Amino acid sequence: MKIICFKAKRFFSGLGLFALATAVLFIMREVGMYAVNAFSSARSLPIYSVEKEEKIAAISFDCAWGTEHTDAILRELDRAGVKATFFMVEFWTEKYPEYVKKIDEAGHEIGTHSKTHPHMNGLSEAQIREELSSSAAAIENVTGKKAELFRPPFGEYNNLVIDTAKDMGLYPVQWDVDSLDWKDLSAQDIALRIINGTQPGSIILCHNNGLHTAEALPMIFSALQNKGYTFVPIGELIYRENYTIDAAGKQHPAA
């Protein structure tokens, strides 16, 4: 009798687990898309790219370490008639004010890349605000212009980082095309990554002190401009109001 009761319990327990699994699968099938969309909408995202019909893109350079290759990059930008966006860390801004002025006077856009280049996911709201306000003030002290864009160090962020930046009037910006120039790839490899990855509305990530970045720029600009692309600073690429950002970080004009 005990053996029969034990088997019966196992049977009904199995039925219960099966019924539960079936119910979960049914719910996922019926409302799964809603659940995904609800999760996505609950997450605060920066701008990775922008919905554009025309062939337009933005190239950006993060400034945190050194200046050895910056003049060469500026020369290539000038030769191609391209205006770019430079994201500067405060300690770089304060160490190289002459380069901040040179970049600004050449007509390029400048955004903040934080004060100390920290892992911002681990910061409190007060610490995030200090990172952004102090770095933006350092840029304004040199250029007389307010920074409007922010790129999180290491590409790391959470809801608090993005929401705080937006509350401070900054547009958080990532990228959808990564040159990987910081890995000292060859100029050809850098160029191919960017040429093959760029789409209308793309934001390209480079670094001001990449070893072969300047050498890659003529190939990049020649190939993409021959395809009909034009380059603008990120501030001219993005929508400033009446927009949405989808789960992939692409910015769309509001319908």
C-alpha positions as CSV (number, residue, x, y, z in Angstrom):
1,M,0.0,0.0,0.0
2,K,2.8,2.4,0.9
3,I,4.5,1.7,-2.5
4,I,1.2,2.4,-4.3
5,C,0.7,5.7,-2.4
6,F,4.3,6.8,-3.2
7,K,3.9,6.1,-6.9
8,A,0.6,8.0,-6.9
9,K,2.2,11.0,-5.3
10,R,5.0,11.0,-7.9
11,F,2.4,10.7,-10.6
12,F,0.3,13.6,-9.5
13,S,3.4,15.7,-8.7
14,G,4.5,15.0,-12.2
15,L,1.2,16.1,-13.5
16,G,1.4,19.3,-11.5
17,L,4.8,20.2,-12.9
18,F,3.7,19.4,-16.4
19,A,0.6,21.6,-16.0
20,L,2.7,24.4,-14.6
21,A,5.2,24.2,-17.5
22,T,2.4,24.1,-20.0
23,A,0.8,27.2,-18.5
24,V,4.1,29.1,-18.5
25,L,4.7,28.2,-22.2
26,F,1.1,29.3,-23.0
27,I,1.6,32.6,-21.3
28,M,5.0,33.2,-23.0
29,R,3.5,32.4,-26.4
30,E,0.4,34.7,-25.8
31,V,2.1,37.6,-24.1
32,G,5.8,37.0,-24.7
33,M,6.2,39.9,-27.1
34,Y,4.4,42.2,-24.7
35,A,6.7,41.1,-21.9
36,V,9.8,41.7,-24.0
37,N,8.6,45.1,-25.0
38,A,7.7,46.0,-21.4
39,F,11.1,45.0,-20.3
40,S,12.8,46.9,-23.0
41,S,10.7,50.1,-22.3
42,A,11.6,49.8,-18.7
43,R,15.3,50.0,-19.5
44,S,16.9,53.4,-20.0
45,L,19.1,53.3,-23.1
46,P,21.6,55.7,-24.7
47,I,21.5,56.4,-28.5
48,Y,23.5,53.8,-30.4
49,S,22.3,54.9,-33.9
50,V,19.6,57.0,-35.5
51,E,16.9,56.1,-38.0
52,K,17.8,58.0,-41.2
53,E,16.7,57.5,-44.8
54,E,19.5,59.5,-46.3
55,K,23.1,58.2,-46.2
56,I,24.4,60.2,-43.2
57,A,26.6,59.1,-40.4
58,A,28.8,60.5,-37.5
59,I,32.3,59.7,-36.6
60,S,33.5,60.2,-33.0
61,F,36.8,60.1,-31.0
62,D,37.1,59.4,-27.3
63,C,39.9,61.4,-25.7
64,A,41.4,60.0,-22.5
65,W,45.1,59.1,-23.1
66,G,47.7,61.2,-24.9
67,T,47.8,63.3,-28.0
68,E,50.5,61.8,-30.1
69,H,48.2,61.0,-33.1
70,T,45.6,63.8,-32.6
71,D,47.2,66.3,-35.0
72,A,47.2,63.7,-37.8
73,I,43.6,62.8,-37.2
74,L,42.6,66.5,-37.3
75,R,44.5,66.9,-40.6
76,E,42.7,64.0,-42.2
77,L,39.3,65.3,-41.0
78,D,40.1,68.7,-42.5
79,R,41.2,67.2,-45.8
80,A,38.0,65.2,-46.1
81,G,35.9,68.1,-45.0
82,V,34.5,66.1,-42.1
83,K,33.3,67.5,-38.8
84,A,33.4,65.0,-36.0
85,T,32.5,64.7,-32.3
86,F,35.2,64.4,-29.6
87,F,34.3,63.0,-26.1
88,M,36.8,64.3,-23.6
89,V,37.6,63.1,-20.0
90,E,38.1,66.0,-17.6
91,F,41.7,65.1,-16.8
92,W,42.5,65.0,-20.5
93,T,40.8,68.4,-21.0
94,E,42.8,70.0,-18.2
95,K,46.1,68.4,-19.3
96,Y,45.7,69.4,-23.0
97,P,43.7,72.6,-23.1
98,E,45.5,73.6,-26.3
99,Y,44.1,70.6,-28.0
100,V,40.6,71.3,-26.7
101,K,40.9,74.7,-28.3
102,K,42.3,73.3,-31.5
103,I,39.5,70.8,-31.9
104,D,36.8,73.4,-31.0
105,E,38.3,76.0,-33.4
106,A,38.4,73.5,-36.2
107,G,34.6,73.3,-35.9
108,H,34.3,69.9,-34.3
109,E,31.8,69.1,-31.5
110,I,32.9,68.3,-28.0
111,G,31.0,66.1,-25.4
112,T,31.9,64.8,-22.0
113,H,33.4,61.4,-21.3
114,S,33.2,61.9,-17.5
115,K,35.5,63.4,-15.0
116,T,37.7,60.4,-14.0
117,H,36.8,57.7,-16.5
118,P,35.2,55.4,-13.8
119,H,33.0,52.4,-14.0
120,M,29.8,54.5,-13.6
121,N,27.6,51.5,-12.9
122,G,28.9,51.5,-9.3
123,L,28.4,55.2,-8.6
124,S,25.6,56.8,-6.7
125,E,23.5,59.5,-8.3
126,A,25.5,62.2,-6.5
127,Q,28.7,60.8,-7.8
128,I,27.4,60.5,-11.3
129,R,26.3,64.2,-11.2
130,E,29.7,65.2,-10.0
131,E,31.4,63.2,-12.9
132,L,29.2,64.9,-15.5
133,S,28.9,68.5,-14.1
134,S,32.6,68.8,-13.3
135,S,33.7,67.4,-16.7
136,A,31.2,69.6,-18.6
137,A,32.4,72.6,-16.7
138,A,36.0,71.9,-17.6
139,I,35.1,71.8,-21.3
140,E,33.1,75.0,-21.0
141,N,35.9,76.8,-19.3
142,V,38.1,76.2,-22.3
143,T,35.6,76.6,-25.2
144,G,32.9,78.8,-23.7
145,K,30.4,76.2,-25.0
146,K,28.2,73.9,-23.0
147,A,28.6,70.1,-23.6
148,E,25.4,68.5,-24.7
149,L,26.5,65.0,-25.3
150,F,27.8,62.3,-22.9
151,R,29.5,59.0,-23.6
152,P,29.8,56.6,-20.7
153,P,33.4,55.3,-20.0
154,F,33.9,51.7,-21.1
155,G,30.5,51.8,-22.7
156,E,29.0,50.9,-19.3
157,Y,25.8,52.2,-18.0
158,N,22.6,51.4,-16.1
159,N,19.3,53.1,-15.7
160,L,20.6,55.5,-13.0
161,V,23.5,56.7,-15.3
162,I,21.3,57.3,-18.3
163,D,18.4,58.9,-16.4
164,T,20.7,61.1,-14.4
165,A,22.5,62.3,-17.6
166,K,19.2,63.1,-19.3
167,D,18.0,64.9,-16.2
168,M,21.1,67.1,-16.5
169,G,20.2,68.0,-20.1
170,L,22.8,65.6,-21.7
171,Y,22.1,63.2,-24.5
172,P,23.8,59.8,-23.7
173,V,25.5,58.4,-26.8
174,Q,27.0,55.0,-27.6
175,W,27.9,53.7,-31.0
176,D,26.9,50.9,-33.5
177,V,30.2,50.8,-35.3
178,D,33.3,50.0,-33.3
179,S,36.7,50.6,-35.0
180,L,38.6,48.7,-32.3
181,D,41.4,51.0,-33.1
182,W,42.5,50.9,-29.4
183,K,43.6,47.3,-30.1
184,D,46.3,48.7,-32.5
185,L,44.6,47.0,-35.5
186,S,46.2,47.8,-38.9
187,A,44.8,50.8,-40.8
188,Q,43.3,48.5,-43.3
189,D,41.5,46.4,-40.7
190,I,40.2,49.5,-39.0
191,A,38.9,50.9,-42.3
192,L,37.2,47.6,-43.3
193,R,35.4,47.4,-40.0
194,I,34.0,50.9,-40.4
195,I,33.3,50.7,-44.1
196,N,31.5,47.4,-43.8
197,G,29.6,48.3,-40.6
198,T,28.4,51.8,-41.4
199,Q,24.7,52.2,-42.3
200,P,22.5,55.4,-42.6
201,G,22.4,56.9,-39.1
202,S,25.4,55.1,-37.8
203,I,27.6,56.4,-35.0
204,I,31.3,55.3,-35.4
205,L,33.6,54.9,-32.4
206,C,37.3,55.8,-32.7
207,H,40.0,57.1,-30.3
208,N,42.1,60.3,-30.6
209,N,45.2,58.4,-29.9
210,G,44.7,55.2,-31.8
211,L,48.0,54.1,-33.3
212,H,46.7,53.6,-36.9
213,T,43.5,55.6,-36.8
214,A,44.7,58.6,-38.7
215,E,46.1,56.3,-41.4
216,A,42.8,54.6,-41.8
217,L,40.7,57.8,-42.1
218,P,41.5,58.5,-45.8
219,M,40.3,55.0,-46.8
220,I,37.2,55.3,-44.7
221,F,36.2,58.7,-45.9
222,S,37.0,57.9,-49.6
223,A,35.0,54.7,-49.6
224,L,32.0,56.0,-47.7
225,Q,31.8,59.3,-49.5
226,N,32.0,57.5,-52.8
227,K,29.0,55.5,-51.6
228,G,27.1,58.7,-51.1
229,Y,27.6,59.2,-47.4
230,T,28.1,62.5,-45.7
231,F,29.4,63.0,-42.1
232,V,28.0,65.3,-39.5
233,P,28.7,65.7,-35.8
234,I,26.5,63.5,-33.5
235,G,24.6,66.6,-32.3
236,E,23.4,67.2,-35.9
237,L,22.6,63.5,-36.4
238,I,20.3,62.8,-33.4
239,Y,16.8,64.0,-32.8
240,R,16.6,66.5,-29.9
241,E,12.9,66.0,-29.2
242,N,9.8,64.0,-30.1
243,Y,11.7,60.7,-30.5
244,T,11.8,57.2,-29.2
245,I,14.6,54.7,-28.6
246,D,14.0,51.0,-29.5
247,A,15.4,48.0,-27.7
248,A,18.5,48.1,-29.9
249,G,19.3,51.7,-29.0
250,K,18.2,53.1,-32.3
251,Q,16.6,56.5,-32.1
252,H,13.5,57.1,-34.1
253,P,11.4,60.2,-34.7
254,A,8.1,60.1,-33.0
255,A,5.2,59.0,-35.2
